[in-house]
Amino acid sequence: MSSFTESVERVIAAPPDAIFDLLADPTRHREIDGSGEVRDAKQGSQRLALGDTFGMAMNAGFNYSMVSTVIELDENRRIAWQTRPPGFLAHLLGGRIWRYELEPVDGGTRVRETWDLSEEKGKSIVWRGRHSKAVASMQGTLERIEEVVTR
């Protein structure tokens, strides 16, 4: 991992497959988003597989869209996607990776979420501007995942 990564983790009292199913369904990402920026999955989103792309409508005080590509997938253990803006902007911006790792432990599953800027365009600027918000958002996401899978 590069110096431009941050991770948070939490043990959730649920099996890895329940958590993975939630992560692999982009139509449910709004339910678990700790940042409050995810609005809706773009039409046609389905259960994710390696190499799939999916779009998200976002809002951070203004509306925008992002397109993500699944770059890592080990069923019930690990999923990661790389996010960029759509169209020509993808050559200028984006590249961050969101990674979830699931490990069965006594009492449930250890879930680790990582914000990885190693391939982000302008990573130093993004790191300085969003680091603390990203950590708080990831903590919120893990709390929300726990709420959803333990209902």
C-alpha positions as CSV (number, residue, x, y, z in Angstrom):
1,M,0.0,0.0,0.0
2,S,1.1,3.5,-0.7
3,S,1.3,6.4,1.7
4,F,-1.9,7.6,0.1
5,T,-4.2,5.0,1.7
6,E,-6.4,5.0,4.7
7,S,-8.3,2.0,6.2
8,V,-10.9,1.5,8.8
9,E,-12.3,-1.8,10.1
10,R,-15.1,-3.2,12.2
11,V,-16.2,-6.6,13.3
12,I,-19.8,-7.1,12.2
13,A,-22.0,-9.9,13.6
14,A,-23.0,-11.3,10.2
15,P,-21.5,-13.9,7.8
16,P,-19.2,-12.7,5.0
17,D,-21.7,-13.7,2.2
18,A,-24.4,-11.4,3.6
19,I,-22.0,-8.5,3.7
20,F,-20.5,-9.3,0.3
21,D,-23.9,-9.5,-1.3
22,L,-24.7,-6.0,-0.1
23,L,-21.4,-4.6,-1.4
24,A,-21.8,-6.4,-4.7
25,D,-25.2,-4.7,-5.3
26,P,-24.7,-1.1,-6.5
27,T,-28.4,-0.4,-6.2
28,R,-27.9,-0.7,-2.4
29,H,-24.8,1.5,-2.0
30,R,-27.0,4.5,-1.1
31,E,-28.2,2.6,1.9
32,I,-24.7,2.1,3.2
33,D,-22.9,5.2,2.1
34,G,-21.4,7.0,5.1
35,S,-20.6,10.2,3.2
36,G,-24.1,11.1,2.2
37,E,-22.9,11.7,-1.3
38,V,-24.2,8.6,-3.1
39,R,-27.6,9.2,-4.6
40,D,-28.6,6.3,-6.9
41,A,-27.1,3.6,-9.0
42,K,-27.5,4.4,-12.7
43,Q,-30.0,2.3,-14.6
44,G,-28.9,-1.2,-15.5
45,S,-26.8,-1.8,-12.4
46,Q,-26.7,-5.5,-11.4
47,R,-24.7,-7.8,-9.1
48,L,-21.1,-7.0,-9.7
49,A,-18.5,-9.2,-11.3
50,L,-14.8,-8.6,-12.0
51,G,-14.4,-6.1,-14.8
52,D,-18.0,-4.8,-14.6
53,T,-18.6,-1.0,-14.7
54,F,-21.4,0.8,-12.9
55,G,-22.5,4.4,-12.6
56,M,-23.5,6.4,-9.6
57,A,-25.4,9.7,-9.3
58,M,-23.7,11.7,-6.6
59,N,-24.2,15.0,-4.7
60,A,-21.6,16.9,-2.7
61,G,-23.4,20.2,-2.7
62,F,-23.7,19.8,-6.5
63,N,-24.8,16.9,-8.7
64,Y,-22.3,14.8,-10.5
65,S,-21.8,11.3,-11.8
66,M,-19.0,8.7,-11.3
67,V,-18.3,5.5,-13.2
68,S,-16.6,2.7,-11.3
69,T,-14.9,-0.5,-12.6
70,V,-14.6,-3.6,-10.5
71,I,-10.8,-4.3,-10.4
72,E,-10.6,-6.9,-7.6
73,L,-13.1,-9.6,-6.7
74,D,-12.8,-12.7,-4.6
75,E,-16.3,-13.9,-3.7
76,N,-17.2,-13.3,-0.1
77,R,-13.7,-12.1,0.7
78,R,-12.7,-9.0,-1.3
79,I,-14.1,-6.5,-3.7
80,A,-12.7,-3.2,-5.0
81,W,-13.7,-0.7,-7.6
82,Q,-11.8,2.2,-9.2
83,T,-13.8,5.4,-9.6
84,R,-13.6,8.1,-12.3
85,P,-15.9,10.7,-13.8
86,P,-17.5,9.8,-17.0
87,G,-16.3,10.8,-20.5
88,F,-13.2,12.9,-21.2
89,L,-12.9,13.9,-17.6
90,A,-11.7,10.4,-16.8
91,H,-8.4,11.3,-18.4
92,L,-8.0,14.3,-16.1
93,L,-9.6,13.3,-12.8
94,G,-10.3,10.3,-10.6
95,G,-8.7,6.9,-10.1
96,R,-9.3,6.4,-6.4
97,I,-10.0,2.8,-5.3
98,W,-12.5,1.7,-2.8
99,R,-11.7,-1.7,-1.4
100,Y,-13.6,-4.0,1.0
101,E,-11.9,-7.0,2.6
102,L,-13.9,-9.5,4.6
103,E,-12.4,-11.9,7.1
104,P,-14.4,-14.5,9.1
105,V,-13.7,-14.1,12.8
106,D,-15.3,-15.2,16.1
107,G,-18.5,-13.3,16.3
108,G,-18.9,-12.5,12.7
109,T,-16.8,-10.8,10.0
110,R,-14.0,-8.3,10.2
111,V,-14.7,-5.7,7.4
112,R,-11.9,-3.5,6.3
113,E,-12.7,-0.6,4.0
114,T,-9.7,1.2,2.3
115,W,-9.6,4.5,0.5
116,D,-6.6,4.1,-1.9
117,L,-5.4,7.2,-3.8
118,S,-2.3,5.5,-5.2
119,E,-3.7,5.8,-8.8
120,E,-5.7,9.0,-8.2
121,K,-5.0,12.0,-10.5
122,G,-3.9,14.9,-8.3
123,K,-3.6,12.5,-5.3
124,S,-1.8,15.1,-3.1
125,I,-4.5,17.6,-3.5
126,V,-7.3,15.1,-2.9
127,W,-5.5,13.7,0.1
128,R,-5.1,17.1,1.8
129,G,-8.6,18.2,0.9
130,R,-10.6,15.0,1.7
131,H,-8.6,12.8,4.0
132,S,-10.4,13.5,7.3
133,K,-13.8,13.4,5.6
134,A,-13.0,10.1,3.9
135,V,-12.0,8.4,7.2
136,A,-15.2,9.6,8.9
137,S,-17.3,8.5,5.9
138,M,-15.7,5.0,5.9
139,Q,-16.5,4.7,9.6
140,G,-20.1,5.7,8.9
141,T,-20.3,3.2,6.0
142,L,-19.2,0.3,8.2
143,E,-21.8,1.4,10.8
144,R,-24.5,1.4,8.1
145,I,-23.4,-2.0,6.7
146,E,-23.8,-3.4,10.2
147,E,-27.2,-1.8,10.6
148,V,-28.4,-3.3,7.3
149,V,-27.1,-6.8,7.7
150,T,-28.0,-7.3,11.3
151,R,-31.7,-6.0,11.0
